Amino acid sequence: MLLSAVLGVALLLQNSGSACAAPPSTSAKKGKATFYDLAASMGNCSFPNSPADDLFVALGPNEYSNGAACGSYLDVSGPKGKVRVKVTDQCPECGPGHIDLSRTAFKKIGAEIDGIIPISYKTVTNPGTPGPISVRVKEGSSKFWLAVLIDNHANQLASVTVNGKSTHREDFNYWIIDAGAGGGPFKIKITDVYGRSTTVSGIRLSPGTTQKTTARLTGSGSSGSAVKAPGAESTSAKKKATPKPSLSSAAPAASSAAPLLESTEAAPAATEAPAEAPVDLAAGAAGCD
């Protein structure tokens, strides 16, 4: 009887589109690093451009996790020091503990001539990002089929909804509604694995374009406080007492009018982890849908 109940719960979680994704481990892991050049491709995460600083990494299938790791960051320590890299790609041949760095990142922590170096690495919680969240509408999208790519979210994402409709993520990092969400404009709610959530509105059905917003899920890093969209709700950081537990070409230029930041919410994290940068969020409940 107990076994049947456990199996029932497992099946429910497996088949539920709203089940929350678990945060990744932030414990340091030991392994090895190689390097590669991305050339003209964009990597398995479908970001139209590599990071401006050329610091990125490809993960093996287990850690890439069908695209769940895309857009998150790792701190990698090697013989010469430490570097922070963005997950932008998958390395199909990389086994557990083996990561494939950009040549630029590799040279910051090791000697290029070595080819392979010993490293330790860990996931970064709440890192700063080079800009606010952007939304790219995939080529081929229409009122009958919609795919969007979210960038500059920093932490791994748990869910994305469009006009209240659930999406599913493909391993190339687009969030898809197979039946579409109409002709837009769209209101998109983005929730990360720590329960932080933000909603942006005014996203146009404009295939092949990347649309900038003023929304952030984490702090703005070294560039200072996030810029608020006109008319947006105040998102001053508030402390809330909680118990301690624990594949396409570069996009054409988007419209100069940034989609509106509707609101930003935060929920207690599933596991407590120190923030890497000030978090520009208002306290409130957030779910995985």
C-alpha positions, -999 to +999 in steps of 0.1 A: +000+000+000+028+024+009+047+014-022+017+022-043+014+056-027+050+064-033+048+053-069+017+074-074+034+105-060+064+099-082+043+096-113+024+127-104+056+147-101+070+132-133+039+141-153+032+175-137+043+205-158+042+227-128+065+207-106+093+229-093+128+223-105+154+216-077+183+241-073+216+227-085+243+218-060+266+247-050+293+224-036+327+225-052+335+196-076+369+185-087+376+175-123+394+186-154+391+212-181+398+213-218+392+243-242+375+249-275+366+277-299+330+283-306+337+295-342+306+308-360+281+286-341+261+297-312+263+267-289+236+243-278+219+269-256+210+290-287+222+323-274+226+344-306+260+358-293+288+346-271+294+366-239+312+399-247+341+388-224+344+355-242+341+336-209+319+306-214+317+269-208+302+237-223+290+210-199+287+173-202+252+158-208+246+151-171+253+187-159+239+203-190+206+186-179+187+190-212+193+227-212+184+234-176+220+248-170+219+272-199+225+308-188+238+299-153+273+306-142+303+286-128+333+297-108+362+276-120+396+274-102+427+261-119+465+262-115+467+300-123+436+313-106+399+316-109+374+326-136+337+329-138+320+315-170+285+314-184+270+281-195+263+284-232+269+250-247+268+212-243+299+189-246+285+155-256+318+137-251+325+152-216+320+128-188+313+137-151+338+163-139+350+173-174+341+208-186+351+224-219+360+261-215+364+288-240+401+293-249+400+327-232+387+313-200+411+284-201+441+307-205+431+327-174+435+297-151+460+274-169+487+272-196+472+268-231+500+244-240+489+219-214+456+213-231+441+196-200+443+210-165+430+199-131+403+222-117+376+226-091+343+243-100+309+252-085+276+268-095+273+305-086+241+316-068+227+350-077+255+362-099+255+397-115+247+398-152+259+421-180+224+434-185+187+429-177+166+401-189+160+398-227+135+377-246+142+363-280+112+351-301+124+322-323+122+322-361+090+304-373+070+315-342+034+325-350+001+328-332-002+290-335+033+281-323+056+301-300+091+296-288+110+321-266+145+322-252+153+340-219+187+354-213+205+372-184+184+354-158+216+343-140+202+314-119+188+283-135+151+287-144+122+266-131+094+278-153+083+303-179+046+311-186+033+332-215-001+350-210-007+325-182+000+294-204+027+269-194+057+263-216+081+234-219+118+238-224+136+220-251+173+210-248+183+239-271+170+263-244+138+276-260+106+276-240+077+264-262+040+265-264+030+240-291-004+255-297+008+291-296-003+320-274-020+342-299-007+373-317+007+391-287+018+413-271+028+388-244+031+389-207+059+365-196+064+353-161+099+340-154+107+320-122+141+306-112+149+275-091+151+296-059+115+309-063+125+344-075+101+356-101+096+385-124+070+393-151+076+414-182+049+426-206+048+441-240+068+413-257+059+414-294+054+385-317+084+394-337+102+362-349+140+364-350+143+394-327+158+398-292+137+422-271+154+440-242+136+446-209+145+464-176+138+434-154+163+414-134+160+383-113+193+390-095+215+419-087+231+441-114+267+432-106+293+459-109+272+482-131+251+494-101+214+493-095+190+480-122+172+506-142+134+506-137+110+508-166+087+539-166+056+530-146+070+499-131+063+490-096+091+498-071+113+468-066+134+480-037+150+451-018+131+441+013+142+416+039+117+389+050+124+367+080+124+331+070+135+300+088+168+286+078+165+251+063+179+246+037+198+271-337+198+306-356+217+336-367+223+369-347+190+387-341+180+419-360+179+449-338+148+451-315+126+480-311+141+508-290+110+507-267+118+482-239+090+459-228+076+469-195+088+454-162+054+444-147+065+432-113+092+413-094+087+388-067+108+367-044+101+336-024+123+319+002+149+298-015+146+260-014+182+259-001+198+289+015+228+303-004+246+336-001+239+362-028+269+371-050+254+405-058+227+428-043+193+414-052+169+439-067+136+422-057+105+428-037+094+402-012+064+381-020+052+346-028+063+331-061+054+297-075+069+276-103+042+284-127 
